[in-house]
Amino acid sequence: MSKSNEQLNNESSLASEVFQNLIFARILRPRETVVVIECTDGTRFFVHKSENDVELSIT
């Protein structure tokens, strides 16, 4: 299911807010389709690419 431009802009704004003031500790590539960014405060960003989509999750 495709996301609207408004949904994509909202997700982008949220990610930008979360990224501010973070210090990256390391970047991992556990699989060919996955990037994990770990920050010094314990925040982790997961970027997963599937055949038709790119998904970002924040924990």
Secondary structure by P-SEA (a helix, b strand, c coil): ccccaaaaaaaaaaaaaaaccccccccccccccbbbbbccccbbbbbbbcccbbbbbcc
